[in-house]
């Protein structure tokens, strides 16, 4: 890959930055957008406080929900998340 992570992330985030600067405080939006320029900043990262291998032995059995509620405002929601709920046979 010839492009840097910083360059590609700035391209990816530009539309979000522009929308945020119109909707929210433009100075805060710019500050957040400019943080991408810091190649040493890892961004939001997880710090696990448990051993991942322990998850294999945990069994959780919860009743299946009768109703599925979703929001079209959720950026991570897409059609592949919704279809299984409508295709499920009773």
LOFI-248678 format. One record per residue: residue in three letters; x, y, z of N, C-alpha, C in turn; residue number from 1. Coordinates in pm, 1 decimal, always signed. Layout:
<recs>
   code         nX         nY         nZ        caX        caY        caZ         cX         cY         cZ   pos
    ala          X          Y          Z          X          Y          Z          X          Y          Z   NUM
...
</recs>
This chain:
<recs>
   code         nX         nY         nZ        caX        caY        caZ         cX         cY         cZ   pos
    unk      +85.8     -116.7       +0.0       +0.0       +0.0       +0.0      +90.5     +123.1       +0.0     1
    unk      +67.2     +212.2      -93.6     +154.5     +329.1     -105.8     +107.5     +448.6      -22.4     2
    unk      -18.2     +450.2      +16.5      -71.2     +562.0      +95.6      -53.3     +534.9     +244.7     3
    unk      -31.8     +640.8     +321.0      -16.3     +624.1     +465.7     -152.7     +608.3     +533.7     4
    unk     -151.4     +549.2     +651.2     -274.5     +534.6     +729.2     -334.9     +670.2     +758.3     5
    unk     -251.5     +768.1     +791.3     -299.1     +902.7     +823.1     -373.6     +961.8     +703.6     6
    unk     -315.1     +952.2     +585.4     -378.0    +1008.2     +465.5     -512.1     +940.0     +436.7     7
    unk     -513.5     +807.3     +440.8     -636.0     +734.3     +411.9     -744.6     +760.9     +515.8     8
    unk     -705.3     +770.2     +643.2     -804.2     +796.7     +747.9     -860.1     +937.4     +735.2     9
    unk     -777.1    +1032.6     +696.1     -826.3    +1170.2     +674.9     -926.2    +1173.1     +559.7    10
    unk     -896.9    +1101.4     +452.0     -991.5    +1094.9     +340.3    -1123.9    +1033.1     +385.8    11
    unk    -1113.1     +922.8     +460.3    -1231.7     +851.4     +507.7    -1315.0     +939.1     +602.3    12
    unk    -1249.9    +1018.1     +683.7    -1318.2    +1095.1     +788.2    -1361.5    +1234.2     +744.8    13
    unk    -1326.1    +1276.1     +626.6    -1352.6    +1414.7     +586.6    -1501.2    +1450.0     +584.3    14
    unk    -1585.2    +1363.2     +529.6    -1728.5    +1393.2     +524.7    -1785.8    +1402.5     +665.8    15
    unk    -1747.3    +1309.8     +752.0    -1794.0    +1314.0     +891.6    -1748.9    +1443.3     +958.9    16
    unk    -1624.5    +1481.8     +933.6    -1572.1    +1606.1     +990.7    -1654.2    +1726.0     +944.3    17
    unk    -1682.9    +1732.8     +815.8    -1759.5    +1847.0     +762.9    -1899.8    +1851.9     +821.7    18
    unk    -1963.7    +1736.3     +831.1    -2098.1    +1732.5     +890.5    -2092.6    +1773.2    +1037.6    19
    unk    -1994.2    +1721.2    +1110.4    -1981.5    +1752.4    +1252.0    -1953.6    +1900.5    +1272.6    20
    unk    -1874.3    +1961.3    +1185.1    -1842.2    +2103.3    +1201.9    -1963.9    +2190.8    +1175.8    21
    unk    -2057.9    +2144.0    +1093.7    -2182.8    +2218.5    +1072.2    -2280.7    +2196.8    +1187.0    22
    unk    -2282.4    +2075.1    +1239.1    -2379.0    +2038.3    +1342.6    -2333.8    +2079.8    +1482.1    23
    unk    -2204.0    +2061.7    +1510.9    -2150.3    +2085.2    +1644.7    -2058.6    +2207.2    +1643.9    24
    unk    -1978.2    +2217.2    +1743.8    -1881.4    +2325.6    +1753.0    -1771.8    +2302.2    +1648.8    25
    unk    -1755.4    +2394.1    +1551.5    -1656.7    +2374.2    +1445.7    -1513.6    +2359.7    +1496.7    26
    unk    -1479.0    +2430.8    +1603.8    -1343.4    +2420.7    +1658.2    -1317.0    +2281.4    +1715.7    27
    unk    -1416.5    +2226.5    +1784.8    -1401.7    +2091.3    +1841.1    -1393.0    +1987.7    +1729.2    28
    unk    -1472.6    +2006.2    +1625.5    -1470.1    +1913.3    +1512.8    -1332.6    +1915.1    +1445.6    29
    unk    -1276.8    +2033.6    +1426.9    -1145.2    +2047.9    +1364.3    -1037.1    +1984.9    +1451.1    30
    unk    -1046.8    +2006.9    +1581.7     -948.7    +1949.4    +1674.6     -950.7    +1796.8    +1667.5    31
    unk    -1069.8    +1739.8    +1663.4    -1081.7    +1594.4    +1655.4    -1028.4    +1543.3    +1520.8    32
    unk    -1062.3    +1612.5    +1413.9    -1017.0    +1573.7    +1280.1     -864.4    +1582.6    +1268.4    33
    unk     -806.4    +1683.6    +1328.9     -661.2    +1702.4    +1323.0     -584.7    +1600.8    +1407.1    34
    unk     -651.1    +1537.4    +1501.6     -584.6    +1434.5    +1581.7     -540.5    +1317.5    +1495.0    35
    unk     -604.9    +1299.1    +1381.8     -567.4    +1191.7    +1289.4     -424.9    +1213.0    +1237.8    36
    unk     -380.5    +1339.9    +1232.2     -247.1    +1371.1    +1180.5     -135.1    +1316.3    +1268.6    37
    unk     -166.6    +1287.9    +1394.9      -67.2    +1234.3    +1486.8      -54.7    +1083.7    +1464.6    38
    unk      +47.3    +1043.9    +1389.9      +65.5     +902.2    +1357.1      +93.3     +816.8    +1480.3    39
    unk     +136.1     +877.7    +1589.1     +165.0     +802.1    +1711.3      +41.1     +784.3    +1799.2    40
    unk      -68.4     +852.6    +1766.5     -191.8     +842.5    +1844.4     -268.3     +719.0    +1797.9    41
    unk     -283.7     +618.2    +1884.7     -351.8     +496.2    +1842.9     -504.0     +510.6    +1837.1    42
    unk     -557.3     +623.8    +1881.0     -702.1     +639.5    +1884.9     -761.2     +560.7    +2000.5    43
    unk     -886.5     +527.4    +1988.7     -953.1     +450.2    +2094.0     -904.8     +306.6    +2085.2    44
    unk     -850.5     +257.6    +2193.4     -801.9     +120.1    +2196.8     -854.9      +50.8    +2322.4    45
    unk     -869.4      -78.0    +2311.2     -920.0     -155.6    +2423.4     -805.0     -202.4    +2512.2    46
    unk     -827.0     -201.2    +2642.5     -730.7     -256.9    +2736.9     -804.3     -365.8    +2814.7    47
    unk     -778.9     -489.7    +2776.0     -849.2     -600.4    +2837.7     -801.0     -623.3    +2980.5    48
    unk     -894.9     -648.4    +3068.5     -860.7     -675.8    +3207.9     -886.1     -822.6    +3242.0    49
    unk     -898.2     -906.7    +3138.4     -922.0    -1048.9    +3158.3     -852.2    -1125.6    +3046.8    50
    unk     -840.5    -1255.0    +3065.4     -776.0    -1341.7    +2967.2     -881.0    -1386.2    +2865.0    51
    unk     -857.1    -1357.9    +2737.2     -952.8    -1393.2    +2632.8     -982.3    -1542.8    +2626.6    52
    unk     -886.8    -1624.7    +2662.7     -908.1    -1769.8    +2655.7    -1015.7    -1815.2    +2754.7    53
    unk    -1045.0    -1734.4    +2856.3    -1149.0    -1769.3    +2952.9    -1288.3    -1763.6    +2891.6    54
    unk    -1304.9    -1690.5    +2782.9    -1436.4    -1677.7    +2720.4    -1485.2    -1809.2    +2662.2    55
    unk    -1394.3    -1898.9    +2625.9    -1433.3    -2026.8    +2567.7    -1512.5    -2113.2    +2665.8    56
    unk    -1485.8    -2100.1    +2792.3    -1552.7    -2186.0    +2890.3    -1680.6    -2123.7    +2947.2    57
    unk    -1708.2    -1999.1    +2913.3    -1828.7    -1933.1    +2963.8    -1946.6    -1963.9    +2873.2    58
    unk    -2054.9    -2010.4    +2932.0    -2176.1    -2037.3    +2856.0    -2287.7    -1949.8    +2910.8    59
    unk    -2347.5    -1875.0    +2821.7    -2456.9    -1786.2    +2861.2    -2581.7    -1829.4    +2785.5    60
    unk    -2687.5    -1856.0    +2859.4    -2813.1    -1890.6    +2793.3    -2919.6    -1790.2    +2836.7    61
    unk    -2954.9    -1706.9    +2744.8    -3057.1    -1605.4    +2768.9    -3175.6    -1632.9    +2678.3    62
    unk    -3295.9    -1598.3    +2723.8    -3411.3    -1617.2    +2635.5    -3400.2    -1525.1    +2513.8    63
    unk    -3449.5    -1573.0    +2400.7    -3445.2    -1490.8    +2280.2    -3550.9    -1381.2    +2290.3    64
    unk    -3517.6    -1261.2    +2248.0    -3614.7    -1151.7    +2256.9    -3732.2    -1174.1    +2161.3    65
    unk    -3850.0    -1129.2    +2202.6    -3968.4    -1141.1    +2118.6    -3978.1    -1024.8    +2020.2    66
    unk    -3909.6     -917.2    +2052.7    -3916.2     -797.3    +1969.4    -3774.3     -750.5    +1940.6    67
    unk    -3752.2     -710.0    +1816.2    -3622.7     -653.5    +1777.5    -3645.5     -508.0    +1740.9    68
    unk    -3579.7     -417.0    +1811.4    -3593.4     -274.1    +1786.2    -3462.1     -223.8    +1729.8    69
    unk    -3468.5     -153.5    +1618.6    -3347.7      -96.0    +1562.2    -3373.1      +48.1    +1524.3    70
    unk    -3264.7     +120.1    +1511.5    -3272.6     +262.5    +1480.1    -3200.1     +288.2    +1349.2    71
    unk    -3261.8     +363.9    +1260.7    -3195.9     +399.3    +1136.2    -3088.9     +505.2    +1157.6    72
    unk    -3079.6     +561.7    +1276.9    -2976.6     +659.9    +1306.5    -2843.0     +594.8    +1341.7    73
    unk    -2845.8     +466.5    +1369.1    -2724.0     +396.1    +1406.9    -2637.0     +376.0    +1284.0    74
    unk    -2515.4     +429.5    +1284.4    -2427.8     +421.9    +1168.2    -2380.6     +279.7    +1138.9    75
    unk    -2380.3     +194.1    +1239.4    -2330.6      +58.4    +1217.6    -2439.6      -35.5    +1168.2    76
    unk    -2563.4       +9.6    +1168.2    -2674.3      -75.3    +1126.2    -2681.5      -78.7     +974.3    77
    unk    -2691.0     -195.8     +917.8    -2710.7     -206.7     +774.5    -2803.8     -322.6     +745.8    78
    unk    -2837.5     -341.4     +621.9    -2937.8     -440.8     +585.0    -2897.5     -582.3     +625.2    79
    unk    -2769.3     -613.4     +627.2    -2726.8     -747.9     +665.1    -2752.1     -776.0     +812.4    80
    unk    -2764.5     -669.7     +894.1    -2796.8     -689.4    +1035.2    -2945.8     -715.1    +1055.7    81
    unk    -3028.5     -667.4     +964.3    -3173.4     -673.0     +982.2    -3235.1     -797.4     +919.0    82
    unk    -3189.4     -837.2     +802.7    -3251.9     -945.8     +727.3    -3273.1    -1073.6     +809.1    83
    unk    -3175.7    -1120.5     +885.9    -3197.4    -1246.8     +959.6    -3319.8    -1243.9    +1052.1    84
    unk    -3354.9    -1127.5    +1104.3    -3467.6    -1118.3    +1195.8    -3600.8    -1132.3    +1120.8    85
    unk    -3603.2    -1091.0     +996.2    -3725.7    -1101.2     +918.4    -3739.3    -1237.0     +850.0    86
    unk    -3629.9    -1305.3     +827.1    -3632.4    -1432.8     +759.3    -3645.7    -1550.9     +855.5    87
    unk    -3633.0    -1523.8     +983.8    -3637.7    -1631.3    +1083.2    -3774.5    -1699.1    +1081.0    88
    unk    -3770.9    -1832.5    +1069.5    -3895.6    -1909.3    +1066.1    -3938.7    -1940.4    +1208.0    89
    unk    -4069.8    -1947.1    +1226.8    -4123.5    -1974.6    +1361.9    -4150.6    -2121.3    +1378.5    90
</recs>
